[in-house]
Amino acid sequence: MYIPKTFEMNENAIIYDFIEKNGFAILFSQKDEKPFATHLPLFLDRHEGCLYGHMAKANTQWENVKNEVLVVFSGAHSYISPSWYETPQSVPTWNYVAVHVYGNLELIEDNQSLMRILDDSVTYYETGNPNAWDMSKAGTNFIDNLSKAIVGFKIQISKIEGKWKLSQNHSKERQEHVINALELQEDDKFEIDC
């Protein structure tokens, strides 16, 4: 990813927080010498430095992943109009937050490890729900049967790139104009929690 120094984010704790809050990602690999991508939720294990996930067995992306993969996490983003600036001598841009994670994908072969991935993911994403669901509510036989149709994997993180493009390359006055204009927007697509 092209990252000018002004927009570079190197603090792992902030990047990990971002990944946890924006866990729905795109997994890119090569299949038959062509790019292949799958959209899926991933779970970060900070201590191991790994991403965990699963995909449908019918999705053939998992069958021949031999090289490094790329996982893209996207966050808040918005069009930035030059009309928000203090001068007409400007151009539009786009502000956004994104993280790219690189690593090798390893298939999870044993059922116990696959169940741990599923349970950890559900526990993480259900936390805070008033009627939190857990896998025991579905029953062991039901989960066992469905698990035959998925493939679990982990990605050992070898490199992380973070880009926070938030008008840092502009004056404080212009940044305030952008913030004020975004706050007046009718939607809330550009909220940054981390």
C-alpha positions in Angstrom: 0.0 0.0 0.0 1.3 3.5 -0.8 1.6 5.3 2.5 3.1 8.8 2.6 4.8 9.3 6.0 2.1 11.8 7.0 -0.5 9.1 7.0 1.5 6.2 8.3 0.3 4.4 11.4 2.9 2.3 13.2 1.4 1.8 16.6 0.5 -1.9 16.8 -1.9 -1.4 19.7 -3.9 1.1 17.7 -3.8 -1.1 14.6 -4.9 -4.1 16.6 -7.8 -2.1 18.1 -8.8 -1.1 14.5 -8.7 -4.7 13.3 -10.9 -5.9 16.2 -13.4 -3.1 15.6 -13.4 -3.7 11.8 -13.1 -7.5 11.6 -14.9 -8.0 8.3 -12.0 -8.1 5.8 -11.0 -9.1 2.3 -8.6 -12.1 2.0 -6.5 -11.9 -1.2 -4.5 -14.7 -2.7 -3.5 -16.1 -6.1 -5.5 -18.9 -7.8 -4.5 -20.2 -11.2 -2.1 -17.2 -11.4 -5.0 -14.8 -11.0 -6.1 -12.6 -8.0 -8.8 -14.2 -5.9 -10.6 -12.5 -3.0 -13.1 -13.6 -0.3 -15.0 -11.3 2.1 -15.1 -12.8 5.6 -14.9 -12.0 9.3 -11.6 -12.7 11.0 -10.6 -12.9 14.6 -7.3 -11.5 15.9 -5.2 -13.2 18.5 -2.9 -10.4 19.6 -0.7 -12.7 21.7 0.0 -15.2 18.9 0.2 -12.5 16.2 -2.3 -14.4 14.1 -5.6 -13.9 12.4 -8.1 -16.8 12.5 -11.1 -17.5 10.3 -13.0 -20.0 8.3 -14.6 -20.1 4.9 -17.0 -22.4 3.0 -15.4 -25.6 1.8 -17.1 -24.9 -1.5 -15.0 -21.7 -1.8 -12.0 -23.1 -3.6 -9.7 -20.3 -2.5 -8.3 -22.4 0.4 -7.3 -25.4 -1.9 -3.9 -24.1 -3.2 -2.8 -21.1 -1.1 0.9 -21.5 -1.2 2.3 -18.0 -1.1 1.8 -15.0 1.1 -1.7 -13.7 1.4 -3.0 -10.1 1.9 -5.8 -9.2 4.2 -7.4 -5.8 3.9 -9.4 -4.2 6.7 -11.3 -1.0 5.8 -12.7 1.5 8.2 -14.2 4.9 8.2 -14.0 6.8 4.8 -15.6 9.8 3.2 -15.4 12.1 0.2 -13.9 15.5 1.1 -15.2 18.4 -0.9 -13.0 21.3 -1.7 -16.0 23.5 -1.0 -15.3 22.8 2.7 -12.0 24.6 2.5 -11.2 28.3 3.1 -10.2 28.8 -0.6 -11.5 27.6 -4.0 -7.9 26.9 -5.0 -8.1 23.2 -3.9 -9.2 19.8 -5.1 -11.4 17.0 -3.7 -10.0 14.0 -2.0 -11.0 11.0 0.1 -10.2 10.5 3.7 -10.0 6.9 5.0 -8.5 4.4 7.4 -7.2 1.1 6.2 -4.9 -1.7 7.4 -3.1 -4.3 5.2 -1.9 -7.5 6.9 0.5 -9.9 5.2 1.2 -13.5 6.2 1.1 -17.2 5.3 -2.2 -19.0 5.5 -2.2 -22.4 7.3 -5.2 -24.7 7.1 -6.6 -25.9 10.4 -6.9 -29.7 10.0 -8.2 -30.9 13.4 -11.8 -30.5 14.5 -10.9 -29.4 18.0 -8.9 -26.4 16.7 -11.6 -25.6 14.3 -14.2 -25.6 17.1 -11.9 -23.3 19.1 -11.8 -20.8 16.2 -15.5 -20.8 15.8 -16.1 -20.5 19.6 -13.6 -17.7 20.0 -15.1 -15.8 17.1 -18.6 -16.2 18.3 -17.7 -15.2 21.8 -15.9 -12.1 20.6 -18.6 -10.9 18.2 -21.4 -11.7 20.6 -19.9 -9.9 23.5 -22.1 -7.0 24.5 -25.3 -8.4 22.9 -28.1 -8.4 25.5 -29.1 -12.0 24.4 -25.6 -13.3 23.6 -25.7 -16.5 21.6 -23.1 -19.2 22.1 -22.5 -22.4 20.2 -23.8 -24.7 23.0 -27.3 -23.2 22.2 -27.3 -24.8 18.8 -26.3 -28.3 20.0 -23.1 -30.3 19.4 -24.6 -32.5 16.6 -25.9 -29.4 14.7 -22.5 -27.6 14.9 -20.5 -30.8 14.1 -22.6 -31.3 10.9 -22.3 -27.7 9.8 -18.5 -27.7 10.5 -18.0 -30.3 7.8 -18.9 -27.7 5.2 -16.2 -25.2 6.3 -12.4 -24.9 6.3 -10.6 -23.2 9.2 -7.3 -21.4 8.8 -4.9 -19.1 10.6 -2.7 -16.4 9.1 0.6 -15.8 10.9 1.1 -12.1 10.6 4.5 -11.2 9.0 3.8 -7.5 8.2 1.2 -4.9 9.0 0.7 -1.6 7.3 -1.7 1.1 8.7 -2.8 4.2 6.8 -4.8 6.9 8.5 -5.5 9.5 5.8 -7.3 12.2 7.8 -6.2 15.5 6.3 -3.1 15.6 8.4 -1.3 17.2 5.4 -3.5 20.3 5.7 -3.5 23.2 8.1 -5.3 22.9 11.4 -7.8 25.5 10.1 -8.6 23.3 7.1 -8.8 20.2 9.3 -11.4 21.9 11.4 -13.4 22.9 8.3 -13.3 19.2 7.3 -14.4 18.0 10.7 -17.2 20.5 10.9 -18.5 19.6 7.4 -18.3 15.8 8.3 -20.3 16.4 11.5 -23.0 18.1 9.4 -23.4 15.0 7.2 -26.6 13.2 7.6 -25.0 9.8 7.9 -22.4 8.5 10.4 -20.1 6.6 8.0 -17.1 8.6 9.1 -16.7 7.8 12.8 -13.3 6.8 14.1 -13.3 5.0 17.5 -9.6 4.2 17.7 
